[in-house]
Amino acid sequence: MAAKAFSRSITPSLVLLFIFLSFAQGKEIMVGGKTGAWKIPSSESDSLNKWAEKARFQIGDSLVWKYDGGKDSVLQVSKEDYTSCNTSNPIAEYKDGNTKVKLENSGPYFFMSGAKGHCEQGQKMIVVVMSQKHRYIGISPAPSPVDFEGPAVAPTSGVAGLKAGLLVTVGVLVLGLF
């Protein structure tokens, strides 16, 4: 009987936990939207920058390149090296043909081909990672200074608050069952 009650009470909590964790993880995004897109573009409209401008990249997402590792590579470089197509001082170099780079910070990332002459012919890409959204769940805005005289309470991050609330809920459920 106790096992049945435990099962009924813990199952919805686990479902909520898995749903929450699935939203917190980043996506894997194929560069150019397809295998073999890492190449010299045939025209300006075929540029990977055109593709990247239309996409929305979030912190935690991963870019995935599929290419012939024997003939090409992916270099992550500084803005200056990107502009001048300087391949001699990369931040990171990938040659495996199946490259995955996790986007861990907001802001621009600069990539170019490591194959001789490819960058100059347009095989390069800038990816801009959006900053984290700050959602305030269950917190109403602070009253205006005219209505309230006292120190303002700093809002907390919605994601951090949601994670903490979820962990407390799961902890209470687990401890309450034993």
Buried (B, 14 or more C-beta within 10 A) or exposed (E): EEEEEBEEEBEEBEEEBEEBEEEEEBEEBBBBEEEEBBBBBEEEEBBBBBBBEEBEBBBBBBBBBBBEBEEBBBBBBEEEBBEEBBBEEBEEEBEEBEBEBEBEEEEEBBBBBBBEEBBEEBBBBBBBBEEEEEEEEEEEEEEEEEEEEEEEEEEBBBBEBBBEEBEEEBEEBEEEEE
